[in-house]
Amino acid sequence: MIDLLPHLLNGLTLGLLFALIALGFMLIVGLMEQINLAHGSLFALGAYFSFMLVAAHLPLPAEWVKAWTTIPLGWRYVTALVFAPLLTALVGMLLEFCVRRTYGKDPLYGLLLTFGAAMVIEELIRLVWGTRDYVLPVPQAISGGIILWDLIWSTYRFYAAAFAVSAIALVWLFIERTPYGAIIKAGAHDSEIVRALGINLTRLRMFVFAFGALLAAVAGIILAPIWGIRPHMGVDAVVPAFLIIVLGGVGSFWGAVSAGILIGMLVGLTGAYASEWSLLSMYVLLIVVVTFRARGLFGKKSLLEA
């Protein structure tokens, strides 16, 4: 049983970060009724931006890059945590500017546009950073391991789990305890009422899209040392995010968090004991849950249900 604990920690960490990705995905779906297939590419872009800042792969003169490398790794990592998500949010705003032409039209237009945007971002990543895999350096304080109960535990996993919990808590406080969060929730419920109240719906949509991209980038930065950084890593993130929203119930904050943890634990445990079932297990879980509860674990009951 003790041997199982590290795998539980790995699964919990993965699940919390999956939930963070899914929350940004869910905010965009809820307000715009638009599935953003480029969300995973924004996740990857956040990881690459952080690598650029931490590892000093900067498009700057050699003297500036050399001066940047003299800054301690810890400060460069903190800088990446702040500025990489902001850069990704700017890309998200640009993407929303392109997507807004599809609002009110057949949802297929938005799906095709964001799918194309995902392909473009992935190819731009290959063009700028190449096709090789990278590893994001982390400060010594959160690297290495500790020995507990005769087992070696990854220090970074504890840090990643704690960071994800803190980020999820901050997102919940923002959505539930601030006027801006109330506006976002109202817009997700009835956008026309929000427009009638004098709120700039166009600006609101751009802000929410940027905020969703920022959350994806944060998750990408924290997952980068665990997964590695590669051009197609966005696909590995967007599929679980979509499954989490369906499994937890569309529009449910705690449903997304619970489903993320559930999928993370399941993938972590099956990966440890039956690696060939690692990815398949989350699809099996989705099929089982939706078969008996079509609205997901925490989804609201439909009027069509008995």
C-alpha positions in Angstrom: 0.0 0.0 0.0 2.9 2.4 0.8 4.4 1.7 -2.7 1.1 3.0 -4.1 1.5 6.5 -2.5 3.9 8.0 -5.0 1.6 7.0 -7.9 -1.3 8.6 -6.1 0.7 11.8 -5.7 1.6 11.7 -9.4 -2.0 11.2 -10.4 -3.2 13.9 -8.0 -0.7 16.4 -9.5 -1.7 15.5 -13.0 -5.4 15.7 -12.2 -5.1 19.2 -10.6 -3.2 20.5 -13.6 -5.7 18.9 -16.0 -8.5 20.7 -14.0 -6.7 24.0 -14.4 -6.5 23.5 -18.2 -10.2 22.5 -18.3 -11.3 25.6 -16.3 -9.9 27.9 -18.9 -11.5 25.8 -21.6 -14.9 25.8 -19.8 -14.9 29.6 -19.3 -14.6 30.1 -23.1 -17.2 27.4 -23.8 -19.6 28.9 -21.3 -19.5 32.5 -22.3 -19.1 32.1 -26.1 -20.7 28.7 -26.6 -17.6 28.0 -28.7 -15.3 25.0 -28.4 -11.8 26.4 -28.7 -9.7 23.6 -30.4 -6.6 25.8 -30.1 -6.7 25.7 -26.3 -4.1 23.0 -26.3 -1.8 24.9 -28.6 -2.0 27.9 -26.2 -1.0 25.4 -23.4 2.0 24.5 -25.5 2.8 28.1 -26.3 2.9 28.9 -22.5 5.5 26.1 -22.0 7.7 27.4 -24.9 7.5 31.0 -23.7 8.6 29.9 -20.3 11.5 27.9 -21.7 12.5 30.9 -23.7 12.8 33.0 -20.6 14.2 30.4 -18.2 16.8 28.9 -20.5 17.6 32.3 -22.1 16.7 31.2 -25.6 15.8 34.9 -26.4 15.7 36.6 -29.8 18.0 39.4 -28.5 21.6 40.5 -29.0 24.2 38.1 -27.6 25.3 40.7 -24.9 21.7 41.0 -23.6 21.3 37.2 -23.5 24.6 36.8 -21.6 23.5 39.4 -19.1 20.1 37.6 -18.7 21.9 34.3 -17.9 23.7 36.0 -15.0 20.4 36.3 -13.2 19.8 33.4 -10.8 17.6 30.6 -12.2 15.0 31.1 -9.5 14.4 34.7 -10.5 14.2 33.7 -14.2 11.7 31.0 -13.3 9.5 33.5 -11.4 9.8 35.9 -14.3 8.6 33.1 -16.7 5.6 32.3 -14.4 4.5 36.0 -14.7 5.3 36.9 -18.2 4.8 33.7 -20.2 1.1 33.5 -19.3 0.7 37.2 -20.2 2.3 36.7 -23.6 0.0 33.7 -24.2 -3.0 35.8 -23.1 -2.0 38.3 -25.8 -2.0 35.5 -28.4 -5.4 34.5 -27.0 -6.8 38.0 -27.5 -5.5 38.0 -31.1 -7.2 34.6 -31.7 -10.5 35.9 -30.2 -10.3 38.8 -32.6 -10.3 36.3 -35.5 -13.0 34.1 -33.9 -15.5 36.9 -33.2 -16.6 36.9 -36.8 -18.1 33.4 -36.3 -20.3 34.4 -33.3 -24.0 33.9 -34.0 -23.2 31.6 -37.0 -23.1 27.9 -37.4 -20.8 26.5 -34.6 -18.9 24.6 -37.3 -17.3 27.8 -38.5 -15.8 28.4 -35.1 -14.6 24.8 -34.8 -12.9 24.9 -38.1 -11.3 28.3 -37.4 -9.9 27.3 -34.0 -8.7 23.9 -35.5 -6.9 25.8 -38.2 -5.4 28.2 -35.6 -4.2 25.2 -33.6 -2.4 23.9 -36.7 -0.9 27.3 -37.4 0.4 27.8 -33.8 1.9 24.3 -33.8 3.7 24.9 -37.1 5.0 28.3 -35.8 6.4 26.5 -32.8 8.2 24.1 -35.0 9.5 27.0 -37.1 10.7 29.1 -34.2 11.9 26.4 -31.7 12.4 23.4 -34.0 11.1 19.9 -33.5 13.4 18.7 -30.7 12.2 18.1 -27.2 13.2 20.5 -24.4 13.3 20.2 -20.6 12.3 23.3 -18.6 15.0 24.0 -15.9 13.6 24.5 -12.4 15.2 26.1 -9.4 17.1 23.8 -7.0 14.7 24.6 -4.2 11.9 22.6 -6.0 14.0 20.0 -7.8 15.4 16.7 -6.5 13.6 14.4 -4.1 13.0 13.6 -0.5 13.0 10.3 1.3 10.0 9.4 3.3 8.8 5.9 4.4 11.8 4.4 2.6 10.5 5.9 -0.7 11.9 8.7 -2.9 9.3 11.4 -3.5 9.7 14.1 -6.2 9.9 17.5 -4.6 8.6 19.1 -7.8 5.4 17.0 -7.7 4.6 18.5 -4.3 5.3 22.0 -5.6 3.2 21.4 -8.7 0.2 20.1 -6.7 0.4 23.0 -4.3 0.6 25.5 -7.1 -2.3 24.0 -8.9 -4.5 24.0 -5.7 -3.6 27.7 -5.1 -4.3 28.6 -8.8 -7.7 26.8 -8.7 -8.6 28.5 -5.4 -7.7 31.9 -6.9 -9.8 31.3 -10.0 -12.8 30.3 -7.7 -12.4 33.4 -5.6 -12.3 35.5 -8.8 -15.4 33.9 -10.3 -17.4 33.7 -7.1 -16.3 36.7 -5.0 -15.7 39.6 -7.4 -18.0 41.7 -9.6 -16.1 40.7 -12.7 -16.7 37.1 -11.9 -20.4 37.8 -11.5 -20.4 39.5 -15.0 -18.7 36.4 -16.5 -21.3 34.1 -14.9 -24.1 36.3 -16.1 -22.7 36.4 -19.6 -22.5 32.6 -19.7 -26.1 32.4 -18.5 -27.6 35.0 -20.9 -25.3 37.2 -23.0 -28.1 39.3 -24.4 -29.2 40.4 -20.9 -25.6 41.4 -20.1 -25.5 43.4 -23.3 -28.9 45.0 -22.3 -27.4 46.1 -19.0 -24.8 48.2 -20.8 -21.8 45.9 -20.5 -19.5 45.7 -23.5 -20.0 42.1 -24.5 -17.2 42.2 -27.1 -14.7 43.4 -24.5 -15.9 40.8 -22.0 -15.5 38.0 -24.5 -11.9 39.1 -25.3 -11.1 39.3 -21.6 -12.5 35.8 -20.9 -10.7 34.3 -23.9 -7.4 35.9 -22.7 -8.0 34.6 -19.2 -8.7 31.1 -20.5 -5.4 31.2 -22.5 -3.6 32.5 -19.4 -4.8 29.5 -17.3 -3.8 27.1 -20.1 -0.3 28.7 -20.2 0.1 28.5 -16.4 -0.7 24.7 -16.6 1.7 24.4 -19.5 4.6 25.9 -17.5 4.0 23.7 -14.4 3.5 20.5 -16.5 6.6 21.3 -18.7 9.2 19.7 -16.3 7.0 16.6 -16.0 5.9 16.1 -19.6 8.8 17.8 -21.4 8.3 20.4 -24.1 7.5 19.4 -27.6 5.4 20.9 -30.5 2.5 18.4 -30.2 2.1 18.6 -26.4 -1.0 20.7 -26.9 -2.9 17.7 -28.2 -2.1 15.7 -25.1 -3.7 18.5 -23.0 -6.8 19.5 -25.0 -8.3 16.0 -25.2 -8.3 15.4 -21.4 -9.6 19.0 -20.9 -12.6 18.3 -23.2 -13.3 15.0 -21.5 -13.1 16.6 -18.1 -15.8 19.2 -19.0 -18.1 16.5 -20.3 -17.4 14.2 -17.4 -17.8 16.8 -14.7 -20.8 18.5 -16.3 -20.7 21.5 -18.6 -20.6 24.7 -16.7 -19.8 23.2 -13.3 -16.7 24.6 -11.6 -16.3 21.9 -9.0 -17.4 19.3 -11.5 -14.4 20.2 -13.7 -12.1 20.1 -10.7 -13.5 16.7 -9.5 -13.4 15.2 -12.9 -9.8 16.4 -13.5 -8.6 14.8 -10.3 -10.5 11.6 -11.1 -9.0 11.4 -14.6 -5.5 12.3 -13.3 -5.6 9.6 -10.6 -6.9 7.0 -13.1 -4.3 7.8 -15.7 -1.6 7.9 -13.0 -2.5 4.5 -11.5 -3.1 2.7 -14.8 0.2 4.2 -16.2 2.0 2.7 -13.2 0.6 -0.8 -13.4 -0.8 -1.2 -16.9 0.8 1.5 -19.1 -0.9 0.3 -22.3 -4.3 1.2 -20.6 -3.0 4.7 -19.4 -4.8 6.8 -22.1 -7.6 4.4 -22.8 -8.7 4.4 -19.2 -10.1 7.9 -19.3 -12.2 7.2 -22.4 -13.6 4.1 -20.7 -14.4 6.2 -17.6 -16.2 8.7 -19.7 -18.3 6.1 -21.5 -19.3 4.5 -18.2 -20.3 7.8 -16.6 -22.1 9.2 -19.6 -24.0 5.9 -20.1 -25.6 6.2 -16.7 -25.5 10.0 -16.2 -25.6 11.8 -19.6 -25.2 15.3 -18.0 -21.9 14.4 -16.2 -21.2 14.1 -12.5 -22.3 17.6 -11.5 -24.2 18.7 -14.6 -27.7 20.3 -14.1 -30.7 18.1 -14.8 -32.3 18.6 -18.2 -36.0 19.2 -18.6 -36.1 16.3 -20.9 -34.9 13.9 -18.2 -37.5 11.9 -16.2 
